[in-house]
Amino acid sequence: MRLSLLTVTVAVLVLQGQTASPDLVLLGGKVFTGDSTRPFAEAIAVLGDRVLAVGTAAEIEALTDGHTQRIELAGRVVIPGIYDAHFHSLMTPVGGRQLSFDDLDPSWAQTRAAVERAAQEAEAGTWVLGSVGPTVILSPDVTRQALDRIAPRNPVYLTTHYGHGDLFNTAAMEALGLGEREPDPPGGRFEREADSQRLNGKAWEYAQWGLRRRLARLVPDDVIKDSLRASSEQMLRFGITSVDDMPFLDMARYVELREEIASPIRLRAISMPIPGAPEPRQTCPTADGRVTLEGTKWILDGTPFEHGVALRGHYHDAPDRSGRMNFSASEIGSMIDEAISVNRPLLLHAAGDLTVDTVLQLMEQRADVDWKQRRVRIEHGDGVASDLIRRARDMGIVVVQNPTHFSLVELVTARYGADTSFFPLRTLLEQGVPIALGSDGPFNPYLNIMLASLHPARPSEAITREQAVEAYTRGSAYAAFVENERGLLEPGKLADLAVLTQDIFAVPPQKLPATESALTLIGGRIVYGSLP
């Protein structure tokens, strides 16, 4: 007779001299294991920091003794802890005036009024900060001089909600130590006044990220720790138990402050170096295994908002434009070679099909490398077009997608027209390309699960909710080389899990974003919430 997985697991533990009685059991629920051979169970048992067994309520109940803590799920859904594979911690100066707009893309008139009002109300030298959209950042009339006229006494720094393109005035330049004729850094550029080398107040790509790092240095440690604690608490409320964070801070400082806040979330800090600056030393996990510095991310092109994605063809709404890569093919090749030489995981923002094609060509030239073992990551994956998918699979590429991008239907239609090869998801899975999910913005995973299961920009590329949850758990664990420890609820895996407030596999799609975690466990320990 074939033994159940539960019976085998308990027998092994007894042979190893361990008690088979669990510390904690969760009974009478709908446990999504993530294992396609047995996707759902009724109950789960935890011993120490590991899953002891999954099975029926009766099977799990039979393992308990008088010391076992019991939690009745009352039909609630349990999933493996969410692993957000793409998140950015952002920091801005304190004591400033933060602008507020009714939408993500305010007009220049709205922005000008808000900046002028803030400058009038604030003391001289107080930062004026805000986030705008393409209308402002792409307007040729909106420059540092335009900001100087309405806020001459205050440093003004405006970012874009999609992250590519910043705007600043003269006072901000002075506060950040930026020269009038600052040279362009590798991978980035400053816009300049016509017929002059003087900066006009706009920075793109690595020019802007260097400035954001300078901004972050103005933020006191205590403020950063408060921000990290707040984001950690919100993540636990959503059942997020692991995160790949790509912060715009000096990495040594970031890791130190992360360790000091002692968040229970398993944090993998990804370095985002500025070209030419020293690369931080990669570190082993801290004693409790919560913080690891591992991997390097390079941003190889921009976004569709500013026509910054590098295309093999041309934009539908700008036939004379094809975008641009931030680095030459030889520079990207050097990044790949360096990652190989020091055995460092490599993550590449490559949103355009030209950029992805370039990366694949460079990898294919290195036939001596076991690429599947290296799991090179393409962040966003919008440009892993249909004819590139097989090559990406053969190179072991992992695509980390951010479903909030799928909501930009008008933008996608404007930039790419009827070309349906962009923004793949279902096709990637069907052709064997590993998928992981990350937020890259608001970190509500159930919003992203909804968008992945609908894919408003390309409905034919939608995946099931079960597949989306697997990508957000098992897929992200694979992308981080920790699939042997996380991503599934099966015996021997870490007991990282979330008990949800509603059945995400059954509620109408529009209700998914309202989901939260009623109870979050990391390593078998309750770190958020409670059940009656």
Buried (B, 14 or more C-beta within 10 A) or exposed (E): EEEBBBEEBBEEBEEEEEEBBBBBBBBBBBBBBBBEEBBBBBBBBBBBBBBBBBBBBEBBBEBBEEEBEBBBBEEBBBBBBBBBBBBBBBBBBBEBBEBEBEEEBBBBEBBBBBBBBBBEEBEEEBBBBBBBBBBBBBBEEBBBBBBBEBBEEBBBBBBBBBBBBBBBBBBBBEBBEBEEEBEBBBBBBBBBBEEEEBBBBBBBBBBBBBBBBEBBEBBEEEBBBEBBEEBBEBBBBBBBBBBBBBBBBBBEBBBEBBBEBEBBBBBBBBBBBBBEEEEBEBBEBBEEBBBBBBBBBBBBBBBBBBBBBBBBEEBBBEEEEBBBBBBEEEBBBEBBEEBBEEEBBBBBBBBBBBBBBBBBEBBEEEEEBEBBEBBBBBBBBBBBBBEBBEBBBBBBBBBBBBBBBBBBEEBBBBBBEEBBBBBBBBBBBEEEBBBBBBBBBEBBBBBBBBBBBBBBBBEEBBBEBBBBBBBBBBBBBBBBBBBEBBBBBBBEBBBBBBBBBBBBBEBEEEBBBEBBBBBBBBBBBBBBBEEE
